[in-house]
């Protein structure tokens, strides 16, 4: 998929609306359209990378995970607990080929992951 067709690139550029939770110059975080938990937010870099295997600069990875921690605080789950998950590749069920992490929480979770 080209960057021009990537739905997350379009969200990052403001071409498609989203319920934004956090944004800075390098990342944007928005609510998942099909949440698996009461809090389910996606954090993406604004620059396109398919996933963590795509030679992503370490500084940008740090910014994505820093934003994930800020999202947890904004959403009020930083004290109760949350998960940060990134699916990498088709076998791991990555459905959008743009690097993203899921910040999920807001209710007790099982240990099945």
N, C-alpha and C positions, 0 to 999 in steps of 0.2 A: 504494500500500500504506500502510495506517495504521501508526502507531508501535506500536499494540497487536499488529499482525500481524508486525512486523519481527523477523526472527530475531536480528539483531544487537542490537536493543533488548532482547530477552529475555535474551541472553547478558550484556549490560551490567548488567541488573537482577538477574542470578543465577537467573533462572527456568529457564534451560537451561545445563547444565554445559559447560565447555570446558577445554582444557588451557592454563591461563593461564600466560603467560611474564612479564608485567609488568602492574601495575595501580597507578593513583594515583586521585586524586579526580575527574579529568576524562577519563581514557582507560583502556582496557583492551586488552591485546595477548594473542592466543591463537593456537595452532597451527591452520593451515588443515587441514580434513578431507581435502582432495585436493591434497597438496603437489606442486609442480612441480619442487622442488629439495630437497636434504637439509634445509635450513632454509627454512621457508615459514610466516611468521607474519603475521597480520592485526592491524593497529593501528586501533582505532576510537575516536571520541569517545563518551562515554557518552550525551551529548545527541544526539538525532536530527537529522541533516542528510542530504539525499539524496546530495549530492556537493559538490565544491568550488564548483560554480556556484550553490549554495544560500545565498548571503550568509553564509558561515561567518565568524565573527569571526577576524581575523588572529591574535590571541593564541592561539586554540584551534588554528589551523593550526600555529602554532609548537610547541604542546604535542604535537600528533600527531607532527610530525617529530622533536621532541626524544625522544619515546618510541621512535620507530623507531631512532634512534641507540643508545638504551639497550638495546633488544632485540638489536641487532647485537652489542653488547658482551657481553650475557648469553649469547648463543648462540655466542660465540667466532668470529664472522665479521667483526668490526670491522677487523681487520688485513689479512685476505686479500681482502676486497672483497665487496660486496653491492649489490643494487638495491633501490630504494624506488619502487614503481609504484602509481599510482592510475588505475583505469579510470573514465572519467566518461561516463555515458550508455550507451544500448543499442548504438550503433554502435561503441563502444570495448569492448564485452563486459562492461559492469558488470552483474553477475548479482544482486547484492543492493543495493537502492537505499537504502543507508546509507553515508555517507562512510567510506571505509577505505583504508588503504595496505597494500600487500603488502611485506614485508621478505623478500627471497629471496637465498639464497646457499648456501655450503657446498660448492660444486664450480665448476669453470670454466664460464663461460657464453659462448655465441656472441654475436656483435655484431648479431644480426638484429632487435633492437628499436629 
